[in-house]
Amino acid sequence: MSAGSNLSVEGLRTHFFTKAGVVKAVDDVSFSLAPGEVMGLVGESGSGKSVTGFSLLGLVDAPGKVVGGRILFKGQDLAAMSDEQRRRMRGSRMAAIFQDPLMTLNPVLRIETQMVETILAHQALPRAEARKRSIAALERVGIPAAEERLSAYPHQFSGGMRQRVCIAIALLNDPDLIIADEPTTALDVTIQAQILHEMRALCAGSGTSLIWITHDLSVVAGLADKICVMYAGRIVERGDVDEVLDRPLHPYTRGLIASLPSRSERGQALYQIPGMTPSLLGLGEGCAFRDRCPRADASCLDSPPERVVSEGRTCRCFHPHEGEPS
């Protein structure tokens, strides 16, 4: 584990044991996060991003199981903890923000009840003090008339405001790590920009580490310090966000960047990565991207090892784009 890391993940493997076979949803994933650092975890749907987040939180249900690797959180091995210890850690030292706030918030309970109970579940405080903290948390995420809005129900908030409430709940117990799984996907760009700005400021001010799971590279470019690009359950490239986006090494990363609408002229068809994401069921050996890659050859029938390019910069590819701008 790196000195001063909040989180260090080493060789994480999460498999789903189905009747049809074993699905290697997360296969040998490693990264670390320092206090206050923001990491973007990007890739197409089905690449293993969300399962990675659930694995860190200990929320993988059967038939899924974490079968290998280590997760060191503040120096503690999470795999060695009991279910009760993991439960106590979730919501206090580790928090999550999910994509749909209506699935996170209980529709029949007032916001005050949901926020106060989140605090009292982890801290022995007077209810009045917990209520004060709840008001302060709502104010931190920019909700006006916070004390009055405590008595409202989730359906009385707009989509953007509901998501702000979810972020406030995640911040209530001053966690060391927040895992955000595409929390702004359904929001309009103005509200999205406000929430991204607030999250960046909150992490910088509190020392909270943030993993932002998304398929949107433009979001990561303005939010993250570093980026991990996932494909078929593996991190194929990681490094400083500016380095990776300006000079991507892996052909898959270059394909994602080329697919951004902003890179195409008016009237010109958008670039598409050819082919489809492979099924993770019985994926077999070799580079999972080889059938879609313009640089693939016979060497790609073997699995490429993770190659360290420079400090903090790695790539899994036999034929990386060395030094070529995106």
Secondary structure, 3 states (H helix, E strand, C coil): CCCCCCEEEEEEEEEEEECCEEEEEEEEEEEEECCCCEEEEECCCCCCHHHHHHHHHCCCCCCEEEEEEEEEECCEEHHHCCHHHHHHHECCCEEEECCCHHHHCCCCCCHHHHHHHHHHCCCCCCHHHHHHHHHHHHHHCCCCCHHHHCCCCHHHCCHHHHHHHHHHHHHCCCCCEEEEECCCCCCCHHHHHHHHHHHHHHHHHHCCEEEEEECCHHHHHHHCCEEEEEECCEEEEEEEHHHHHHCCCCHHHHHHHHCCHHHCCCCCCCCCCCCCCCCCECCCCCCCCHHHCCCCCHHHHCCCCCEEEECCEEECCCCCCCCCCC
